[in-house]
Amino acid sequence: MRFQPSGRSVIVAAGSTLLEAARQAGLPLASACGGDALCGRCGVTLLSEEHSLSAEEPQEARAKRRNRVAAQQRLACRAAVLSDLEVTTSYW
C-alpha cells in the first residue's frame, strides 16, 4: 500500500488496519483514543477503489458523525486493508 503525498510504501498482511500500516511505514497518524474509534482523528482519504478496504461498520460511522469526520473519509483504526491501495491525509 502507498501513502501520499509522502510516497512511502509498505507491505501489510490482509486484515491489518490502516493505522497499523501507517505505523509500520513510520508515518504519524493521530489516534488520541488509542485506536478505539472514539476520537475520529485518524481520518484518511482513500485514493484507490473502495473495495480495497473492509466495509464501514456502524461503530466507525457513529464515530465519524460524532467527531464531524467527512463522510468520504475512513477511520484508519477501523478500516482493514483487503488489497493494494493508496491513501492520503492532510498532514503527510
Backbone torsions as a table, in degrees:
resi	resn	phi	psi	omega
1	MET	NA	157.2	-176.8
2	ARG	-123.9	145.4	177.9
3	PHE	-114.5	124.0	-179.9
4	GLN	-112.8	150.1	2.3
5	PRO	-87.0	9.2	-178.3
6	SER	-65.3	-29.4	-178.3
7	GLY	80.7	1.4	179.7
8	ARG	-71.1	144.2	177.9
9	SER	-126.1	152.7	178.5
10	VAL	-152.1	147.8	174.5
11	ILE	-102.4	124.6	179.8
12	VAL	-127.2	156.5	177.1
13	ALA	-71.0	142.1	175.3
14	ALA	-56.0	136.1	-178.5
15	GLY	99.2	-13.5	175.0
16	SER	-67.2	147.3	177.4
17	THR	-80.7	160.9	175.5
18	LEU	-62.8	-32.7	177.6
19	LEU	-63.2	-45.6	177.5
20	GLU	-61.9	-41.2	-179.7
21	ALA	-64.9	-43.2	179.0
22	ALA	-62.3	-42.3	178.2
23	ARG	-64.5	-40.1	177.8
24	GLN	-62.5	-33.8	179.6
25	ALA	-81.4	-4.0	179.9
26	GLY	76.7	23.2	179.8
27	LEU	-100.9	138.2	176.8
28	PRO	-72.3	138.9	175.7
29	LEU	-145.3	118.7	-176.8
30	ALA	-58.4	135.4	177.4
31	SER	-159.3	66.1	-176.5
32	ALA	-57.7	-27.9	-177.5
33	CYS	-88.7	1.2	179.5
34	GLY	78.8	18.4	178.7
35	GLY	87.5	24.2	-178.6
36	ASP	-100.0	15.8	179.7
37	ALA	56.7	41.1	179.0
38	LEU	-110.3	-40.5	-171.8
39	CYS	-88.4	-28.2	-179.8
40	GLY	74.7	10.7	-176.2
41	ARG	-81.8	-9.7	-176.9
42	CYS	-95.5	25.0	-179.6
43	GLY	-64.0	131.3	176.7
44	VAL	-130.0	158.4	178.2
45	THR	-105.8	128.1	179.5
46	LEU	-80.8	127.3	178.7
47	LEU	-103.1	-0.5	-179.4
48	SER	-111.4	-171.9	177.6
49	GLU	-66.7	143.4	-179.4
50	GLU	-60.2	-31.3	-177.9
51	HIS	-69.8	-0.6	177.2
52	SER	-77.4	-11.8	-178.4
53	LEU	-124.3	158.6	173.7
54	SER	-62.1	157.8	178.1
55	ALA	-67.5	148.6	177.4
56	GLU	-69.5	127.7	179.4
57	GLU	-97.1	163.0	-176.6
58	PRO	-54.4	-39.5	-179.1
59	GLN	-61.7	-41.2	178.7
60	GLU	-66.4	-44.4	179.9
61	ALA	-60.1	-43.3	178.7
62	ARG	-63.4	-44.0	-179.7
63	ALA	-63.2	-38.8	178.8
64	LYS	-65.2	-44.7	178.6
65	ARG	-63.4	-47.3	-177.5
66	ARG	-60.6	-34.8	-175.7
67	ASN	-104.2	9.9	177.4
68	ARG	56.4	44.7	174.9
69	VAL	-86.9	135.3	-178.5
70	ALA	-55.3	140.8	-176.7
71	ALA	-57.9	-33.8	-178.0
72	GLN	-78.6	-10.1	177.8
73	GLN	-85.8	161.4	175.1
74	ARG	-122.2	149.3	175.3
75	LEU	-83.2	121.0	-175.8
76	ALA	-62.6	-25.6	-179.5
77	CYS	-75.7	-14.4	-177.4
78	ARG	-116.6	-22.6	-177.3
79	ALA	-82.3	118.8	-179.6
80	ALA	-96.1	137.1	179.6
81	VAL	-72.9	127.7	177.6
82	LEU	-108.6	-30.6	178.9
83	SER	-156.7	179.9	-177.5
84	ASP	-56.1	137.0	-178.6
85	LEU	-154.4	174.0	-179.3
86	GLU	-137.3	132.8	-179.7
87	VAL	-133.8	164.0	176.3
88	THR	-145.9	161.6	170.5
89	THR	-147.3	162.1	-171.5
90	SER	-67.6	-16.9	-173.6
91	TYR	-110.4	14.2	173.8
92	TRP	-92.6	NA	NA
